[in-house]
Amino acid sequence: MRRNQIIMGTGVSLDIPEAKNEVIFSDVFELLRQIDARFSPYKKDSELSGYQRGEIIQKNLSLQMKAVMAACKKFEKLTNGYFSANFAGKYDPTGYVKGWAIAEAGKLIEKQGYKTYCIGIGGDILARSGGSKEWQIGIQDPKDKTKILNKLSISNGAVATSGNYERGLHIINPKTSKPANELLSLTVIGPDIIKADVLATAAFAMGKAGVKFVDRQKGYKALAVAREII
């Protein structure tokens, strides 16, 4: 069974071949809505928005928010500051939250006994197979959205893509405080969706040097698109 919804401001696709009813889909979508309610910078009543406005001090934040903050610090160090939840005086961990939300959804699915599934949120994908299932994942050509640049066959792994071709120049290089525009897109393939998502964001901000940075991370590979495939 496969179901789709719009949550977290983007498309969510959930495919669980062995599911026999809607319960697991409803549970996963509700989990994602709860995460969005806490971490959305666009919802005025979210915990993140309250923290950004100074209405919630750090010691009063939820354990979940504190855990996300700690993870963001870890990845900021790993990427030498190219991944950062701080920009222009505003704290925004959403570059981490999407991958983490997918991972949390995967945990819920597995807790319910399903080993084969595929979750996609805004172009980031977590695929799992408890048997011989091979998930076919296409990487969109940022120069022509009607074309597939590359096709991946994945049993157990994650794919995360960062780019400016859908939402404009929205990814900021923390080193320059300016939009990153050297690449059109950068896709990371690896075992963990959280790390893949963070690496895709950081490497995109790095520009062409980001490909080598990703390739130095054990188990992770990158495909970048600039004027030419690199």
VENKA-V366550 format. One record per residue. N is the residue number from 0. OMEGA is omega in whole degrees, -180 to 180 (* if undefined). Layout:
n = <N | N>
omega = <OMEGA | OMEGA>
This chain:
n = <0 | 1 | 2 | 3 | 4 | 5 | 6 | 7 | 8 | 9 | 10 | 11 | 12 | 13 | 14 | 15 | 16 | 17 | 18 | 19 | 20 | 21 | 22 | 23 | 24 | 25 | 26 | 27 | 28 | 29 | 30 | 31 | 32 | 33 | 34 | 35 | 36 | 37 | 38 | 39 | 40 | 41 | 42 | 43 | 44 | 45 | 46 | 47 | 48 | 49 | 50 | 51 | 52 | 53 | 54 | 55 | 56 | 57 | 58 | 59 | 60 | 61 | 62 | 63 | 64 | 65 | 66 | 67 | 68 | 69 | 70 | 71 | 72 | 73 | 74 | 75 | 76 | 77 | 78 | 79 | 80 | 81 | 82 | 83 | 84 | 85 | 86 | 87 | 88 | 89 | 90 | 91 | 92 | 93 | 94 | 95 | 96 | 97 | 98 | 99 | 100 | 101 | 102 | 103 | 104 | 105 | 106 | 107 | 108 | 109 | 110 | 111 | 112 | 113 | 114 | 115 | 116 | 117 | 118 | 119 | 120 | 121 | 122 | 123 | 124 | 125 | 126 | 127 | 128 | 129 | 130 | 131 | 132 | 133 | 134 | 135 | 136 | 137 | 138 | 139 | 140 | 141 | 142 | 143 | 144 | 145 | 146 | 147 | 148 | 149 | 150 | 151 | 152 | 153 | 154 | 155 | 156 | 157 | 158 | 159 | 160 | 161 | 162 | 163 | 164 | 165 | 166 | 167 | 168 | 169 | 170 | 171 | 172 | 173 | 174 | 175 | 176 | 177 | 178 | 179 | 180 | 181 | 182 | 183 | 184 | 185 | 186 | 187 | 188 | 189 | 190 | 191 | 192 | 193 | 194 | 195 | 196 | 197 | 198 | 199 | 200 | 201 | 202 | 203 | 204 | 205 | 206 | 207 | 208 | 209 | 210 | 211 | 212 | 213 | 214 | 215 | 216 | 217 | 218 | 219 | 220 | 221 | 222 | 223 | 224 | 225 | 226 | 227 | 228 | 229>
omega = <179 | 180 | -180 | 174 | 172 | 179 | 180 | 177 | -178 | -180 | 176 | 179 | -178 | -178 | 177 | -173 | -175 | -179 | -178 | 180 | -173 | -170 | -177 | 178 | 179 | -179 | -180 | -180 | 178 | 176 | -179 | 177 | 178 | 177 | 179 | -180 | 180 | -168 | -178 | 175 | -178 | 177 | -175 | -177 | 178 | 178 | 179 | 180 | 177 | 178 | 179 | 180 | 180 | -179 | 176 | 179 | -170 | -177 | 180 | 179 | 178 | 177 | 180 | 179 | 179 | 179 | 177 | 178 | 180 | 179 | 179 | 177 | 180 | -178 | 175 | 177 | -179 | -176 | -180 | 175 | 180 | 167 | -179 | 176 | 179 | 176 | 177 | 176 | -179 | 179 | -178 | -178 | -174 | 176 | 176 | -168 | -177 | 178 | 179 | 179 | 177 | 179 | 179 | 177 | 178 | 178 | -180 | 179 | -179 | 178 | 179 | 173 | -180 | -178 | -179 | -178 | 176 | 179 | 176 | 176 | 176 | 178 | 176 | -169 | 171 | -179 | 179 | 179 | 177 | -180 | -176 | -177 | 174 | 180 | 178 | -175 | 180 | 175 | -176 | 175 | -178 | 179 | 179 | -174 | 178 | -176 | 175 | -179 | -178 | 179 | -178 | 175 | -171 | 173 | 180 | -179 | -177 | 177 | 180 | -178 | 172 | 179 | -179 | -173 | 179 | -172 | -179 | -175 | -176 | 180 | -175 | 172 | -177 | -179 | -177 | -175 | 178 | 178 | 176 | -175 | -180 | -179 | 172 | 177 | 175 | -179 | 177 | 177 | -180 | -174 | -172 | -176 | -180 | -179 | 179 | -179 | 179 | 180 | 180 | 179 | -178 | -178 | 177 | 178 | 179 | -175 | -176 | 178 | -178 | 180 | 179 | 178 | 179 | -178 | 176 | 178 | -175 | 177 | -176 | 178 | -178 | 172 | -178 | 177 | 173 | 172 | 177 | 174 | -179 | *>
